Amino acid sequence: MKAWTVVRIGDPQEALELAELPIPEPKAGEVLVKMEAAALNFFDILQCQGKYQEKPDLPFTPGAEISGVVEKVGEGVSISPGQRVLATPQLPSGGLAEWAVVKEEGVFPIPESLSYSEAAALFITYQTAYFALHRTARLQKGETLLVHAGSGGVGSAAIQLGKAAGATVIATAGSDEKTAICKELGADQVINYRTEDFVSIVKEATGGKGANVIFDPVGGDTFDRSRKCIAFEGRLLVIGFAGGRIADAPTNHALIKNYSVVGVHFGLFRNLYPEEVMKAHYELMALYENGAIRPMIYEEYSFDKVPDALDLLGDRKTYGKLVVKP
């Protein structure tokens, strides 16, 4: 089979080579999936660069989100061959390969109505946003949700899930094109943070009360300014640090406004409560079939274009998710 392997540390164009590898055999508790689509993530680039927290020995195959069909199963597996699935392979044998072996707990059945490209683009972003909004923030119908970087993968999921929960959604993005995308996703109000002050706009939109929940994958200055427009008893969700700087959270300010700063670490939650993740998966599938959510795909690429697609993703000029197909 063909598989992209990281053979040296560097940017994707330098680090990745297309290799011919034997098709793996599933062991006990494992499933062999024929890949029909794979989604790319920013951490794929970090893995190429040796900057990710996991640093497997070279060579290794990156790729954490795929969809496809179960071809073989190992001993003790309840999933049957022929099942359409999304799956989450793990290093060093990731999903940027024509076949991937995945542990059974990393395999999730999908309905016929969900395309392979959409399925590959769904897991990390929608599970993270669902966990953040429902379990961590306890978002309620009628509350105001502010979503930063709303045109990104996890931001776009948060907009759709916020609307599905009955919240009023305000979204920020860095260009008029991206704010238009947020509007298409269902945001009630959009803000170009490069030309507009989201703090004053959020205050005005909420009658001075501020946003009940703020979904922040950016950090840095965005986090600092978000503290100025959060409501009393609000929940400020720390999703990530795409802006580069890890902000401080002054406890005196949290005390005065009685708000919570809450970390969102979906990966650890998934390891601790896999049954809750499967439950959320079926709830997300129901939302998809009801038309409440739909993964936003920037573009589909052929399998031989993985390094080019990762370079584009690294430039941060895309929106939604990038998908490759064999």
Contacts in CASP RR format, 6 or more apart in sequence:
PFRMAT RR
TARGET T0000
AUTHOR 0000-0000-0000
METHOD contacts of the structure
MODEL  1
MKAWTVVRIGDPQEALELAELPIPEPKAGEVLVKMEAAALNFFDILQCQG
KYQEKPDLPFTPGAEISGVVEKVGEGVSISPGQRVLATPQLPSGGLAEWA
VVKEEGVFPIPESLSYSEAAALFITYQTAYFALHRTARLQKGETLLVHAG
SGGVGSAAIQLGKAAGATVIATAGSDEKTAICKELGADQVINYRTEDFVS
IVKEATGGKGANVIFDPVGGDTFDRSRKCIAFEGRLLVIGFAGGRIADAP
TNHALIKNYSVVGVHFGLFRNLYPEEVMKAHYELMALYENGAIRPMIYEE
YSFDKVPDALDLLGDRKTYGKLVVKP
1 20 0 8 1.000
1 21 0 8 1.000
1 22 0 8 1.000
1 23 0 8 1.000
1 97 0 8 1.000
1 98 0 8 1.000
1 99 0 8 1.000
2 18 0 8 1.000
2 19 0 8 1.000
2 20 0 8 1.000
2 21 0 8 1.000
2 97 0 8 1.000
2 98 0 8 1.000
2 303 0 8 1.000
2 326 0 8 1.000
3 18 0 8 1.000
3 19 0 8 1.000
3 20 0 8 1.000
3 21 0 8 1.000
3 61 0 8 1.000
3 96 0 8 1.000
3 97 0 8 1.000
3 98 0 8 1.000
4 16 0 8 1.000
4 17 0 8 1.000
4 18 0 8 1.000
4 19 0 8 1.000
4 61 0 8 1.000
4 62 0 8 1.000
4 96 0 8 1.000
4 97 0 8 1.000
4 306 0 8 1.000
4 307 0 8 1.000
5 16 0 8 1.000
5 17 0 8 1.000
5 18 0 8 1.000
5 19 0 8 1.000
5 21 0 8 1.000
5 59 0 8 1.000
5 60 0 8 1.000
5 61 0 8 1.000
6 15 0 8 1.000
6 16 0 8 1.000
6 47 0 8 1.000
6 48 0 8 1.000
6 58 0 8 1.000
6 59 0 8 1.000
6 60 0 8 1.000
6 61 0 8 1.000
6 62 0 8 1.000
7 15 0 8 1.000
7 16 0 8 1.000
7 17 0 8 1.000
7 58 0 8 1.000
7 59 0 8 1.000
8 14 0 8 1.000
8 15 0 8 1.000
8 58 0 8 1.000
9 15 0 8 1.000
9 48 0 8 1.000
9 49 0 8 1.000
9 50 0 8 1.000
9 58 0 8 1.000
10 48 0 8 1.000
10 49 0 8 1.000
10 50 0 8 1.000
11 45 0 8 1.000
11 48 0 8 1.000
11 49 0 8 1.000
11 311 0 8 1.000
12 44 0 8 1.000
12 45 0 8 1.000
12 48 0 8 1.000
12 306 0 8 1.000
12 307 0 8 1.000
12 310 0 8 1.000
12 311 0 8 1.000
13 307 0 8 1.000
13 308 0 8 1.000
13 311 0 8 1.000
15 48 0 8 1.000
15 49 0 8 1.000
16 48 0 8 1.000
16 306 0 8 1.000
16 307 0 8 1.000
16 310 0 8 1.000
17 59 0 8 1.000
18 304 0 8 1.000
19 59 0 8 1.000
21 97 0 8 1.000
23 32 0 8 1.000
23 98 0 8 1.000
23 99 0 8 1.000
24 32 0 8 1.000
24 93 0 8 1.000
24 99 0 8 1.000
24 100 0 8 1.000
24 101 0 8 1.000
25 32 0 8 1.000
25 72 0 8 1.000
25 101 0 8 1.000
26 32 0 8 1.000
26 72 0 8 1.000
26 73 0 8 1.000
26 74 0 8 1.000
26 77 0 8 1.000
26 101 0 8 1.000
27 74 0 8 1.000
27 75 0 8 1.000
27 101 0 8 1.000
28 74 0 8 1.000
28 75 0 8 1.000
28 76 0 8 1.000
29 73 0 8 1.000
29 74 0 8 1.000
29 75 0 8 1.000
29 76 0 8 1.000
29 77 0 8 1.000
29 103 0 8 1.000
29 104 0 8 1.000
30 73 0 8 1.000
30 74 0 8 1.000
30 77 0 8 1.000
30 101 0 8 1.000
30 102 0 8 1.000
30 103 0 8 1.000
30 104 0 8 1.000
31 70 0 8 1.000
31 72 0 8 1.000
31 73 0 8 1.000
31 74 0 8 1.000
31 77 0 8 1.000
31 79 0 8 1.000
31 85 0 8 1.000
31 87 0 8 1.000
31 101 0 8 1.000
31 102 0 8 1.000
31 103 0 8 1.000
31 104 0 8 1.000
31 107 0 8 1.000
32 70 0 8 1.000
32 71 0 8 1.000
32 72 0 8 1.000
32 73 0 8 1.000
32 99 0 8 1.000
32 100 0 8 1.000
32 101 0 8 1.000
33 66 0 8 1.000
33 68 0 8 1.000
33 69 0 8 1.000
33 70 0 8 1.000
33 71 0 8 1.000
33 85 0 8 1.000
33 87 0 8 1.000
33 99 0 8 1.000
33 100 0 8 1.000
33 101 0 8 1.000
33 102 0 8 1.000
33 107 0 8 1.000
34 68 0 8 1.000
34 69 0 8 1.000
34 71 0 8 1.000
34 98 0 8 1.000
34 99 0 8 1.000
35 66 0 8 1.000
35 67 0 8 1.000
35 68 0 8 1.000
35 95 0 8 1.000
35 97 0 8 1.000
35 98 0 8 1.000
35 99 0 8 1.000
35 100 0 8 1.000
35 326 0 8 1.000
36 66 0 8 1.000
36 67 0 8 1.000
36 68 0 8 1.000
36 69 0 8 1.000
36 116 0 8 1.000
36 120 0 8 1.000
36 325 0 8 1.000
36 326 0 8 1.000
37 66 0 8 1.000
37 67 0 8 1.000
37 68 0 8 1.000
37 115 0 8 1.000
37 116 0 8 1.000
37 117 0 8 1.000
37 119 0 8 1.000
37 120 0 8 1.000
37 121 0 8 1.000
37 300 0 8 1.000
37 323 0 8 1.000
37 324 0 8 1.000
37 325 0 8 1.000
38 63 0 8 1.000
38 65 0 8 1.000
38 66 0 8 1.000
38 67 0 8 1.000
38 95 0 8 1.000
38 96 0 8 1.000
38 120 0 8 1.000
38 323 0 8 1.000
38 324 0 8 1.000
38 325 0 8 1.000
39 65 0 8 1.000
39 66 0 8 1.000
39 120 0 8 1.000
39 121 0 8 1.000
39 123 0 8 1.000
39 124 0 8 1.000
39 321 0 8 1.000
39 322 0 8 1.000
39 323 0 8 1.000
40 63 0 8 1.000
40 306 0 8 1.000
40 309 0 8 1.000
40 310 0 8 1.000
40 313 0 8 1.000
40 321 0 8 1.000
40 322 0 8 1.000
40 323 0 8 1.000
40 324 0 8 1.000
41 63 0 8 1.000
41 64 0 8 1.000
41 65 0 8 1.000
41 124 0 8 1.000
42 242 0 8 1.000
42 313 0 8 1.000
42 314 0 8 1.000
43 52 0 8 1.000
43 64 0 8 1.000
44 62 0 8 1.000
44 63 0 8 1.000
44 64 0 8 1.000
44 96 0 8 1.000
44 310 0 8 1.000
44 313 0 8 1.000
45 310 0 8 1.000
45 313 0 8 1.000
45 314 0 8 1.000
46 52 0 8 1.000
47 54 0 8 1.000
47 60 0 8 1.000
47 62 0 8 1.000
47 91 0 8 1.000
48 62 0 8 1.000
48 310 0 8 1.000
54 91 0 8 1.000
56 91 0 8 1.000
56 92 0 8 1.000
57 92 0 8 1.000
60 91 0 8 1.000
60 92 0 8 1.000
60 93 0 8 1.000
60 94 0 8 1.000
61 91 0 8 1.000
61 92 0 8 1.000
61 93 0 8 1.000
61 94 0 8 1.000
61 95 0 8 1.000
61 96 0 8 1.000
61 97 0 8 1.000
62 91 0 8 1.000
62 94 0 8 1.000
62 95 0 8 1.000
62 96 0 8 1.000
63 89 0 8 1.000
63 94 0 8 1.000
63 95 0 8 1.000
63 96 0 8 1.000
64 88 0 8 1.000
64 89 0 8 1.000
64 90 0 8 1.000
64 94 0 8 1.000
64 95 0 8 1.000
64 124 0 8 1.000
65 86 0 8 1.000
65 88 0 8 1.000
65 95 0 8 1.000
65 120 0 8 1.000
65 121 0 8 1.000
65 123 0 8 1.000
65 124 0 8 1.000
66 86 0 8 1.000
66 87 0 8 1.000
66 88 0 8 1.000
66 89 0 8 1.000
66 95 0 8 1.000
66 100 0 8 1.000
66 120 0 8 1.000
67 84 0 8 1.000
67 85 0 8 1.000
67 86 0 8 1.000
67 87 0 8 1.000
67 110 0 8 1.000
67 116 0 8 1.000
67 117 0 8 1.000
67 119 0 8 1.000
67 120 0 8 1.000
68 84 0 8 1.000
68 85 0 8 1.000
68 86 0 8 1.000
68 87 0 8 1.000
68 116 0 8 1.000
68 119 0 8 1.000
69 82 0 8 1.000
69 83 0 8 1.000
69 84 0 8 1.000
69 85 0 8 1.000
70 79 0 8 1.000
70 80 0 8 1.000
70 81 0 8 1.000
70 82 0 8 1.000
70 83 0 8 1.000
70 85 0 8 1.000
70 107 0 8 1.000
71 81 0 8 1.000
71 82 0 8 1.000
71 99 0 8 1.000
72 81 0 8 1.000
73 79 0 8 1.000
73 80 0 8 1.000
73 81 0 8 1.000
73 104 0 8 1.000
77 104 0 8 1.000
78 104 0 8 1.000
79 85 0 8 1.000
79 104 0 8 1.000
79 107 0 8 1.000
79 109 0 8 1.000
83 109 0 8 1.000
84 109 0 8 1.000
84 110 0 8 1.000
84 111 0 8 1.000
84 112 0 8 1.000
84 114 0 8 1.000
84 116 0 8 1.000
84 119 0 8 1.000
85 107 0 8 1.000
85 108 0 8 1.000
85 109 0 8 1.000
85 110 0 8 1.000
85 119 0 8 1.000
86 107 0 8 1.000
86 108 0 8 1.000
86 110 0 8 1.000
86 119 0 8 1.000
86 120 0 8 1.000
86 122 0 8 1.000
86 123 0 8 1.000
87 100 0 8 1.000
87 102 0 8 1.000
87 106 0 8 1.000
87 107 0 8 1.000
87 108 0 8 1.000
88 102 0 8 1.000
88 106 0 8 1.000
88 123 0 8 1.000
88 124 0 8 1.000
89 95 0 8 1.000
89 100 0 8 1.000
89 101 0 8 1.000
89 102 0 8 1.000
90 102 0 8 1.000
90 103 0 8 1.000
93 100 0 8 1.000
93 101 0 8 1.000
94 100 0 8 1.000
96 306 0 8 1.000
96 324 0 8 1.000
98 303 0 8 1.000
98 326 0 8 1.000
105 274 0 8 1.000
108 123 0 8 1.000
108 278 0 8 1.000
108 281 0 8 1.000
110 119 0 8 1.000
110 285 0 8 1.000
111 285 0 8 1.000
111 288 0 8 1.000
111 289 0 8 1.000
113 288 0 8 1.000
113 289 0 8 1.000
114 122 0 8 1.000
114 285 0 8 1.000
114 288 0 8 1.000
116 325 0 8 1.000
117 297 0 8 1.000
117 300 0 8 1.000
117 323 0 8 1.000
117 325 0 8 1.000
118 288 0 8 1.000
118 294 0 8 1.000
118 295 0 8 1.000
118 297 0 8 1.000
120 321 0 8 1.000
120 323 0 8 1.000
121 295 0 8 1.000
121 296 0 8 1.000
121 297 0 8 1.000
121 320 0 8 1.000
121 321 0 8 1.000
121 323 0 8 1.000
122 284 0 8 1.000
122 288 0 8 1.000
122 295 0 8 1.000
124 154 0 8 1.000
124 266 0 8 1.000
125 153 0 8 1.000
125 154 0 8 1.000
125 155 0 8 1.000
125 156 0 8 1.000
125 157 0 8 1.000
125 295 0 8 1.000
125 321 0 8 1.000
126 157 0 8 1.000
126 161 0 8 1.000
126 284 0 8 1.000
126 293 0 8 1.000
126 295 0 8 1.000
127 266 0 8 1.000
127 270 0 8 1.000
127 277 0 8 1.000
127 280 0 8 1.000
127 281 0 8 1.000
127 284 0 8 1.000
128 154 0 8 1.000
128 157 0 8 1.000
128 239 0 8 1.000
128 264 0 8 1.000
128 266 0 8 1.000
129 154 0 8 1.000
129 155 0 8 1.000
129 157 0 8 1.000
129 158 0 8 1.000
129 161 0 8 1.000
129 215 0 8 1.000
130 157 0 8 1.000
130 161 0 8 1.000
130 280 0 8 1.000
130 283 0 8 1.000
130 284 0 8 1.000
131 264 0 8 1.000
131 266 0 8 1.000
131 269 0 8 1.000
131 280 0 8 1.000
132 158 0 8 1.000
132 215 0 8 1.000
132 237 0 8 1.000
132 239 0 8 1.000
132 264 0 8 1.000
132 266 0 8 1.000
133 139 0 8 1.000
133 145 0 8 1.000
133 158 0 8 1.000
133 161 0 8 1.000
133 162 0 8 1.000
133 165 0 8 1.000
133 213 0 8 1.000
133 215 0 8 1.000
133 237 0 8 1.000
134 161 0 8 1.000
134 165 0 8 1.000
134 280 0 8 1.000
135 269 0 8 1.000
135 276 0 8 1.000
136 235 0 8 1.000
136 237 0 8 1.000
136 262 0 8 1.000
136 263 0 8 1.000
136 264 0 8 1.000
137 213 0 8 1.000
137 215 0 8 1.000
137 235 0 8 1.000
137 237 0 8 1.000
137 262 0 8 1.000
138 235 0 8 1.000
139 145 0 8 1.000
139 162 0 8 1.000
139 165 0 8 1.000
139 167 0 8 1.000
139 212 0 8 1.000
139 213 0 8 1.000
140 165 0 8 1.000
140 167 0 8 1.000
140 212 0 8 1.000
141 165 0 8 1.000
141 166 0 8 1.000
141 167 0 8 1.000
142 166 0 8 1.000
142 167 0 8 1.000
142 168 0 8 1.000
143 167 0 8 1.000
143 168 0 8 1.000
143 212 0 8 1.000
143 213 0 8 1.000
144 167 0 8 1.000
144 168 0 8 1.000
144 169 0 8 1.000
144 170 0 8 1.000
144 202 0 8 1.000
144 205 0 8 1.000
144 206 0 8 1.000
144 209 0 8 1.000
144 210 0 8 1.000
144 211 0 8 1.000
144 212 0 8 1.000
144 213 0 8 1.000
144 231 0 8 1.000
145 158 0 8 1.000
145 162 0 8 1.000
145 167 0 8 1.000
145 168 0 8 1.000
145 169 0 8 1.000
145 170 0 8 1.000
145 211 0 8 1.000
145 212 0 8 1.000
145 213 0 8 1.000
145 214 0 8 1.000
145 215 0 8 1.000
146 170 0 8 1.000
146 171 0 8 1.000
146 172 0 8 1.000
146 198 0 8 1.000
146 202 0 8 1.000
146 211 0 8 1.000
146 213 0 8 1.000
146 214 0 8 1.000
146 215 0 8 1.000
146 226 0 8 1.000
146 229 0 8 1.000
147 155 0 8 1.000
147 158 0 8 1.000
147 159 0 8 1.000
147 169 0 8 1.000
147 170 0 8 1.000
147 171 0 8 1.000
147 172 0 8 1.000
147 182 0 8 1.000
147 187 0 8 1.000
147 215 0 8 1.000
148 155 0 8 1.000
148 171 0 8 1.000
148 172 0 8 1.000
148 193 0 8 1.000
148 214 0 8 1.000
148 215 0 8 1.000
148 216 0 8 1.000
148 217 0 8 1.000
148 218 0 8 1.000
148 222 0 8 1.000
148 226 0 8 1.000
149 155 0 8 1.000
149 172 0 8 1.000
149 173 0 8 1.000
149 217 0 8 1.000
149 218 0 8 1.000
149 242 0 8 1.000
150 156 0 8 1.000
150 158 0 8 1.000
150 159 0 8 1.000
150 171 0 8 1.000
150 172 0 8 1.000
150 173 0 8 1.000
150 178 0 8 1.000
150 181 0 8 1.000
150 182 0 8 1.000
150 185 0 8 1.000
150 187 0 8 1.000
151 171 0 8 1.000
151 173 0 8 1.000
151 174 0 8 1.000
151 178 0 8 1.000
151 179 0 8 1.000
151 181 0 8 1.000
151 182 0 8 1.000
151 185 0 8 1.000
151 319 0 8 1.000
151 320 0 8 1.000
152 296 0 8 1.000
152 319 0 8 1.000
152 320 0 8 1.000
153 296 0 8 1.000
153 319 0 8 1.000
153 320 0 8 1.000
153 321 0 8 1.000
154 217 0 8 1.000
154 239 0 8 1.000
155 171 0 8 1.000
155 215 0 8 1.000
155 217 0 8 1.000
156 181 0 8 1.000
156 182 0 8 1.000
156 185 0 8 1.000
156 296 0 8 1.000
156 319 0 8 1.000
156 320 0 8 1.000
157 293 0 8 1.000
157 295 0 8 1.000
158 215 0 8 1.000
159 169 0 8 1.000
159 171 0 8 1.000
159 182 0 8 1.000
159 185 0 8 1.000
159 186 0 8 1.000
159 187 0 8 1.000
160 185 0 8 1.000
160 186 0 8 1.000
160 292 0 8 1.000
160 293 0 8 1.000
160 294 0 8 1.000
161 287 0 8 1.000
161 293 0 8 1.000
162 169 0 8 1.000
163 169 0 8 1.000
163 186 0 8 1.000
163 187 0 8 1.000
163 292 0 8 1.000
164 287 0 8 1.000
164 292 0 8 1.000
164 293 0 8 1.000
167 212 0 8 1.000
167 213 0 8 1.000
168 188 0 8 1.000
169 186 0 8 1.000
169 187 0 8 1.000
169 188 0 8 1.000
169 189 0 8 1.000
170 187 0 8 1.000
170 188 0 8 1.000
170 189 0 8 1.000
170 190 0 8 1.000
170 191 0 8 1.000
170 198 0 8 1.000
170 201 0 8 1.000
170 202 0 8 1.000
170 205 0 8 1.000
170 211 0 8 1.000
171 179 0 8 1.000
171 182 0 8 1.000
171 185 0 8 1.000
171 187 0 8 1.000
171 189 0 8 1.000
171 190 0 8 1.000
171 191 0 8 1.000
172 179 0 8 1.000
172 182 0 8 1.000
172 190 0 8 1.000
172 191 0 8 1.000
172 192 0 8 1.000
172 193 0 8 1.000
172 198 0 8 1.000
173 179 0 8 1.000
173 181 0 8 1.000
173 182 0 8 1.000
173 190 0 8 1.000
173 191 0 8 1.000
173 192 0 8 1.000
173 193 0 8 1.000
174 192 0 8 1.000
174 193 0 8 1.000
174 194 0 8 1.000
175 192 0 8 1.000
175 194 0 8 1.000
176 192 0 8 1.000
178 192 0 8 1.000
178 319 0 8 1.000
179 190 0 8 1.000
179 191 0 8 1.000
179 192 0 8 1.000
180 190 0 8 1.000
181 296 0 8 1.000
181 319 0 8 1.000
182 190 0 8 1.000
183 190 0 8 1.000
185 296 0 8 1.000
189 201 0 8 1.000
189 205 0 8 1.000
191 198 0 8 1.000
191 201 0 8 1.000
191 202 0 8 1.000
193 222 0 8 1.000
198 225 0 8 1.000
198 229 0 8 1.000
199 225 0 8 1.000
199 228 0 8 1.000
199 229 0 8 1.000
202 210 0 8 1.000
202 211 0 8 1.000
202 229 0 8 1.000
203 209 0 8 1.000
203 210 0 8 1.000
203 229 0 8 1.000
206 231 0 8 1.000
209 231 0 8 1.000
209 232 0 8 1.000
210 229 0 8 1.000
210 230 0 8 1.000
210 231 0 8 1.000
211 229 0 8 1.000
211 230 0 8 1.000
211 231 0 8 1.000
211 234 0 8 1.000
212 231 0 8 1.000
212 233 0 8 1.000
212 234 0 8 1.000
212 235 0 8 1.000
213 234 0 8 1.000
213 235 0 8 1.000
213 237 0 8 1.000
214 226 0 8 1.000
214 229 0 8 1.000
214 230 0 8 1.000
214 234 0 8 1.000
214 235 0 8 1.000
214 236 0 8 1.000
214 237 0 8 1.000
215 237 0 8 1.000
215 239 0 8 1.000
216 222 0 8 1.000
216 223 0 8 1.000
216 226 0 8 1.000
216 236 0 8 1.000
216 237 0 8 1.000
216 238 0 8 1.000
216 239 0 8 1.000
216 240 0 8 1.000
217 239 0 8 1.000
217 240 0 8 1.000
217 242 0 8 1.000
218 240 0 8 1.000
218 241 0 8 1.000
218 242 0 8 1.000
218 243 0 8 1.000
219 238 0 8 1.000
219 240 0 8 1.000
219 241 0 8 1.000
219 242 0 8 1.000
219 243 0 8 1.000
219 244 0 8 1.000
219 245 0 8 1.000
219 246 0 8 1.000
219 247 0 8 1.000
220 241 0 8 1.000
220 243 0 8 1.000
220 244 0 8 1.000
220 245 0 8 1.000
220 246 0 8 1.000
220 247 0 8 1.000
221 245 0 8 1.000
221 247 0 8 1.000
222 243 0 8 1.000
223 236 0 8 1.000
223 238 0 8 1.000
223 247 0 8 1.000
223 249 0 8 1.000
224 247 0 8 1.000
226 236 0 8 1.000
227 236 0 8 1.000
227 249 0 8 1.000
227 250 0 8 1.000
227 253 0 8 1.000
227 257 0 8 1.000
227 259 0 8 1.000
230 236 0 8 1.000
230 257 0 8 1.000
230 259 0 8 1.000
231 257 0 8 1.000
231 259 0 8 1.000
232 257 0 8 1.000
232 258 0 8 1.000
232 259 0 8 1.000
233 258 0 8 1.000
233 259 0 8 1.000
234 257 0 8 1.000
234 258 0 8 1.000
234 259 0 8 1.000
234 260 0 8 1.000
235 259 0 8 1.000
235 260 0 8 1.000
235 262 0 8 1.000
236 259 0 8 1.000
236 260 0 8 1.000
236 261 0 8 1.000
236 262 0 8 1.000
237 262 0 8 1.000
237 263 0 8 1.000
237 264 0 8 1.000
238 261 0 8 1.000
238 262 0 8 1.000
238 263 0 8 1.000
238 264 0 8 1.000
239 263 0 8 1.000
239 264 0 8 1.000
240 264 0 8 1.000
242 316 0 8 1.000
249 261 0 8 1.000
254 260 0 8 1.000
254 261 0 8 1.000
269 276 0 8 1.000
269 277 0 8 1.000
270 277 0 8 1.000
284 293 0 8 1.000
287 293 0 8 1.000
288 294 0 8 1.000
295 320 0 8 1.000
295 321 0 8 1.000
296 319 0 8 1.000
296 320 0 8 1.000
296 321 0 8 1.000
297 320 0 8 1.000
297 321 0 8 1.000
297 322 0 8 1.000
297 323 0 8 1.000
298 318 0 8 1.000
298 319 0 8 1.000
298 320 0 8 1.000
298 321 0 8 1.000
298 322 0 8 1.000
299 309 0 8 1.000
299 318 0 8 1.000
299 322 0 8 1.000
299 323 0 8 1.000
300 323 0 8 1.000
300 324 0 8 1.000
300 325 0 8 1.000
301 308 0 8 1.000
301 309 0 8 1.000
301 322 0 8 1.000
301 323 0 8 1.000
301 324 0 8 1.000
301 325 0 8 1.000
302 324 0 8 1.000
302 325 0 8 1.000
303 324 0 8 1.000
303 325 0 8 1.000
303 326 0 8 1.000
305 324 0 8 1.000
306 324 0 8 1.000
309 322 0 8 1.000
309 324 0 8 1.000
312 318 0 8 1.000
312 322 0 8 1.000
313 322 0 8 1.000
END
